[in-house]
Amino acid sequence: MSDPNTPSDRQRQTDRWLEPGKVNVQVIYVLYLVGFVIGISALVGIVLAYMNRGKTGGWVETHYTWAIRTFWIGLLYAFICALLAFVAIGFLLMIAVVVWVVVRVVLGLQKAAREEPIDNPQSWMV
């Protein structure tokens, strides 16, 4: 009889958030939000999104596209704001970028919790 505590006989509980699906998408969104405080977590989120994109179908796939586009478009907007900071308007626009990212992440979290697809994951808007 084998020991139930051996690694081969029991699945680790932490592996679930790495697998493509609802929990993984929610982790990515939370990592984006934490990225405002700890910048590296947003990078971990984008890596997870790229690793799991294409491994699922249906509504989850739209969330991976939405999350990837949120990261890159937000980064583009932040870069533009940094350039415009030299003329002082960039600081105000950076607040708008933060609000834009937060709104997209909250919408993604809400739809993921209800297991609904993102209506237009290719959108640049909210």
Summary of the structure (lengths in Angstrom):
residues: 126
radius of gyration: 17.5
end to end distance: 55.9
largest distance: 72.6
contacts: 337
relative contact order: 0.13
helix: 67%
strand: 0%
